[in-house]
Amino acid sequence: MTIHKEGYATIGISLLILGAINAISIWFLSEQYPIISILIFIASAGFWLFLISFFRIPNRVHTLDAGKIICPADGKVVVIEEMTDVEYFKDKRLQVSIFMSPLNVHVNRNAVSGEVVYSQYHPGKFLVAWDPKSSTDNERHSVVYKVNGTEILVKQIAGAVARRIVNYLSPGMQVKQGEEMGFIKLGSRVDVLLPVGTKINVKLNEAVQGGVTVLAEW
């Protein structure tokens, strides 16, 4: 396991702040209120370990298959349905949505290898990630991949807590399946818009792993 580069500053600054809080606690509370000082230390250590866990990159063998579309994110499948895309395709698409809790790995990966033909950030609201309106109303970043003439859209969506979406892709880039496309801090959601009729390999409420689980087949 390694720590993602997006977490270096957050983890470092948090360590300094928590260290200062504990130093003050020991100085002022350890003699008269030792239990409070110990509880502050335990809470601080737990929070710091949570931050490390949040920015973790586990060691995994990624699935690489040109005939398959791989899950771009860890989490639970919460939506599989046809919808009308109003942002890019302007027609019906098959949407698969993955909800990412704060305990999930939050690195997002390319679902396919191909050319990036669209990459657009949209400011917006911060509705809870499982709200259907979050796909169109929340802060989000959409990327369209073109593979052998066919396009799919992957949308990173902020949630009520997640308020920073990082995306590394820009139009014209040639990317490889399984490589990083971005990162979302704290709980969030990722939508994948596929051509209608695409064979889906996941089920509702299924737990999936980014870069590993086969989402669909061409």
Sequence and secondary structure as in RCSB ss.txt:
>XXXX:A:sequence
MTIHKEGYATIGISLLILGAINAISIWFLSEQYPIISILIFIASAGFWLFLISFFRIPNRVHTLDAGKIICPADG
KVVVIEEMTDVEYFKDKRLQVSIFMSPLNVHVNRNAVSGEVVYSQYHPGKFLVAWDPKSSTDNERHSVVYKVNGT
EILVKQIAGAVARRIVNYLSPGMQVKQGEEMGFIKLGSRVDVLLPVGTKINVKLNEAVQGGVTVLAEW
>XXXX:A:secstr
 EE GGGHHHHHHHHHHHHHHHHHHHHHHTTT HHHHHHHHHHHHHHHHHHHHHTEE        TTEEE SS E
EEEEEEEEE TTTT SEEEEEEEEE TTS  EEE SS EEEEEEEEE  B   TTSTTHHHHB EEEEEEEETTE
EEEEEEEE SS   EEE   TT EE TTSEEEEE SSEEEEEEE TT EE   TT EE TTTSEEEE 
